[in-house]
């Protein structure tokens, strides 16, 4: 399942790169960078929460 989280992050990065490939001289605004950083953090947090849930469910009960 971790591959899907990585692929979501890679997909977000690809979209960002594609957006700026159209205008390579144009730098992203501070707001765009902040939104991107927030989205990446949310993906990371969601992946960590999912991994913790899966680990908890797959651990044998004492």
MIVO-96182 format. One line per 2 residues: number of its first residue (from 0); their letters; for each residue x, y, z of N, C-alpha, C, O, CB. Coordinates in pm, whole numbers, padded with zeros to 5 digits, always signed. Each point is the difference from the previous one (the first is absolute). Glycine has a CB too. Example, Ala and Ser with C-alpha at 12.3 -4.5 7.8 and 13.67 -1.06 7.14 Angstrom:
2
0> AS> +01319:-00569:+00780:-00089:+00119:+00000:+00090:+00120:+00000:+00104:-00002:+00066:-00293:-00115:+00059 | +00154:+00222:-00197:+00082:+00119:+00006:-00077:+00109:+00073:+00051:+00111:+00017:+00067:-00174:-00232 $
END
This chain:
62
0> XX> +00081:-00120:+00000:-00081:+00120:+00000:+00086:+00126:+00000:-00046:+00106:-00045:-00132:-00232:+00164 | +00298:+00118:-00070:+00085:+00116:+00004:+00031:+00052:-00140:+00023:+00120:-00017:+00075:-00204:+00231 $
2> XX> -00098:-00004:-00314:+00025:+00042:-00137:-00105:+00098:-00048:+00033:+00093:-00073:+00076:-00313:+00028 | -00234:+00203:+00085:-00105:+00092:-00042:+00022:+00139:+00060:-00023:+00099:-00069:-00137:-00291:+00051 $
4> XX> +00205:+00201:+00142:+00028:+00129:+00062:+00114:+00070:-00073:-00007:+00119:-00028:-00073:-00206:+00251 | +00184:+00012:-00255:+00112:+00056:-00073:-00046:+00044:-00138:+00042:+00106:-00048:+00118:-00252:+00176 $
6> XX> -00244:+00067:-00191:-00046:+00036:-00132:-00088:+00124:+00004:+00001:+00078:-00095:+00012:-00317:+00028 | -00088:+00261:+00174:-00079:+00122:+00014:+00092:+00121:+00014:-00026:+00105:-00058:-00161:-00236:+00166 $
8> XX> +00293:+00114:-00031:+00097:+00108:+00015:+00070:+00028:-00133:+00019:+00115:-00039:+00013:-00177:+00281 | +00007:-00045:-00311:+00065:+00017:-00130:-00093:+00066:-00099:+00042:+00084:-00080:+00099:-00286:+00125 $
10> XX> -00268:+00165:-00040:-00099:+00059:-00088:-00014:+00150:+00026:-00008:+00079:-00093:-00114:-00299:+00084 | +00119:+00258:+00136:-00009:+00142:+00035:+00122:+00075:-00051:-00012:+00111:-00052:-00123:-00169:+00256 $
12> XX> +00251:-00002:-00190:+00122:+00063:-00048:+00000:+00012:-00152:+00041:+00102:-00055:+00081:-00194:+00254 | -00169:-00013:-00267:-00007:+00004:-00146:-00093:+00112:-00048:+00031:+00070:-00097:+00014:-00317:+00091 $
14> XX> -00159:+00262:+00074:-00093:+00107:-00038:+00063:+00137:+00021:-00017:+00089:-00083:-00176:-00237:+00143 | +00266:+00164:+00050:+00066:+00127:+00026:+00107:+00028:-00105:+00010:+00111:-00052:-00055:-00139:+00298 $
16> XX> +00124:-00076:-00278:+00103:+00017:-00102:-00061:+00032:-00136:+00051:+00086:-00073:+00097:-00243:+00199 | -00258:+00089:-00161:-00066:+00025:-00128:-00052:+00143:-00006:+00009:+00066:-00104:-00072:-00309:+00088 $
18> XX> +00008:+00291:+00126:-00053:+00135:+00005:+00110:+00102:-00028:-00021:+00096:-00074:-00153:-00170:+00239 | +00292:+00053:-00104:+00107:+00098:-00017:+00085:-00026:-00123:+00081:+00085:-00038:-00077:-00060:+00283 $
20> XX> -00020:-00138:-00309:+00071:-00026:-00126:-00056:+00089:-00110:+00069:+00033:-00096:-00024:-00271:+00166 | -00172:+00277:-00054:-00064:+00087:-00099:+00060:+00140:+00004:+00004:+00068:-00103:-00215:-00203:+00122 $
22> XX> +00256:+00180:+00095:+00059:+00132:+00016:+00123:-00013:+00091:-00006:+00037:+00117:-00220:+00079:-00148 | +00338:-00170:-00023:+00116:-00029:+00084:+00064:+00122:+00065:+00065:-00012:+00104:-00026:-00181:-00251 $
24> XX> -00057:+00310:+00090:+00059:+00120:+00058:-00083:+00057:+00114:+00047:+00083:+00077:+00054:-00034:-00298 | -00225:-00096:+00231:-00090:+00049:+00103:+00020:-00079:+00128:-00012:-00123:+00001:-00155:+00194:-00176 $
26> XX> +00196:-00002:+00283:+00018:-00065:+00130:-00135:-00015:+00069:-00086:+00088:-00013:+00318:+00008:+00032 | -00253:-00206:+00055:-00126:-00015:+00072:-00012:+00108:+00108:+00099:+00043:+00059:-00097:-00291:-00103 $
28> XX> -00124:+00290:+00068:-00023:+00100:+00104:+00016:-00065:+00137:-00001:-00122:+00013:-00156:+00252:-00164 | +00172:-00046:+00250:+00010:-00050:+00138:-00126:-00077:+00036:+00009:-00103:+00068:+00139:+00296:-00006 $
30> XX> -00263:-00146:-00105:-00126:-00069:+00030:-00004:-00138:-00066:-00042:-00097:+00063:-00072:+00320:-00045 | +00158:-00232:-00144:+00003:-00131:-00068:+00094:-00096:+00071:-00032:-00117:+00017:-00019:+00230:-00235 $
32> XX> +00166:-00065:+00259:+00095:-00085:+00072:-00056:-00043:+00135:+00018:-00114:+00042:+00172:+00230:-00158 | -00257:-00025:+00184:-00061:-00034:+00129:-00110:-00104:-00017:-00010:-00093:+00080:+00064:+00323:+00005 $
34> XX> -00136:-00215:-00188:-00105:-00098:-00026:+00059:-00136:-00032:-00050:-00103:+00046:-00099:+00286:-00130 | +00255:-00184:+00004:+00065:-00126:-00035:+00059:-00066:+00125:-00016:-00120:+00020:+00066:+00210:-00250 $
36> XX> +00018:-00012:+00311:+00060:-00054:+00123:-00107:-00056:+00093:+00019:-00105:+00061:+00171:+00269:-00082 | -00302:-00094:+00031:-00110:-00046:+00084:-00058:-00130:-00054:-00026:-00093:+00077:-00026:+00330:-00014 $
38> XX> +00032:-00244:-00192:-00054:-00122:-00061:+00095:-00118:+00020:-00045:-00110:+00030:-00076:+00249:-00200 | +00249:-00117:+00155:+00097:-00107:+00021:+00000:-00045:+00146:+00011:-00119:+00028:+00130:+00209:-00216 $
40> XX> -00152:+00004:+00281:-00004:-00037:+00142:-00126:-00079:+00031:+00004:-00097:+00077:+00127:+00303:-00018 | -00244:-00167:-00119:-00124:-00074:+00022:+00011:-00143:-00055:-00048:-00094:+00063:-00081:+00310:-00075 $
42> XX> +00193:-00232:-00102:+00022:-00134:-00054:+00087:-00083:+00093:-00027:-00117:+00025:+00004:+00208:-00258 | +00128:-00029:+00283:+00092:-00071:+00090:-00073:-00040:+00128:+00014:-00114:+00047:+00181:+00243:-00141 $
44> XX> -00272:-00037:+00151:-00075:-00031:+00123:-00101:-00112:-00023:-00014:-00089:+00084:+00043:+00327:-00009 | -00098:-00232:-00188:-00098:-00104:-00031:+00067:-00135:-00018:-00051:-00102:+00047:-00095:+00274:-00156 $
46> XX> +00260:-00174:+00041:+00072:-00125:-00019:+00046:-00057:+00133:-00011:-00121:+00023:+00085:+00199:-00249 | -00022:+00007:+00314:+00045:-00047:+00131:-00117:-00053:+00084:+00014:-00101:+00068:+00174:+00266:-00077 $
48> XX> -00302:-00097:+00004:-00118:-00046:+00074:-00049:-00133:-00055:-00037:-00089:+00076:-00026:+00327:-00028 | +00064:-00252:-00180:-00042:-00125:-00062:+00096:-00112:+00037:-00044:-00110:+00036:-00059:+00237:-00226 $
50> XX> +00231:-00102:+00182:+00099:-00101:+00037:-00017:-00044:+00146:+00011:-00118:+00031:+00149:+00215:-00200 | -00185:-00001:+00258:-00020:-00033:+00142:-00125:-00085:+00017:+00000:-00095:+00079:+00114:+00308:-00012 $
52> XX> -00220:-00182:-00139:-00124:-00077:+00009:+00022:-00143:-00051:-00045:-00096:+00062:-00088:+00307:-00091 | +00201:-00224:-00083:+00025:-00133:-00056:+00090:-00080:+00094:-00024:-00120:+00020:+00000:+00212:-00254 $
54> XX> +00124:-00030:+00290:+00090:-00068:+00092:-00077:-00045:+00124:+00020:-00111:+00049:+00175:+00246:-00133 | -00282:-00049:+00135:-00078:-00034:+00118:-00095:-00116:-00028:-00015:-00089:+00083:+00031:+00327:-00008 $
56> XX> -00079:-00238:-00190:-00095:-00106:-00035:+00070:-00132:-00031:-00055:-00107:+00025:-00099:+00281:-00114 | +00275:-00167:+00037:+00069:-00124:-00037:+00080:-00060:+00117:+00047:-00113:-00008:-00033:+00200:-00227 $
58> XX> +00001:-00010:+00343:+00072:-00051:+00117:-00086:-00105:+00070:-00120:+00021:+00019:+00244:+00200:+00009 | -00064:-00333:+00011:-00077:-00104:+00069:-00047:+00050:+00137:+00073:+00071:+00069:+00058:-00249:-00189 $
60> XX> -00252:+00141:+00156:-00055:+00038:+00131:+00065:-00085:+00108:+00021:-00120:-00019:-00242:+00188:-00087 | +00255:-00008:+00220:+00063:-00078:+00109:-00097:-00092:+00068:+00037:-00072:+00093:+00121:+00257:-00057 $
END
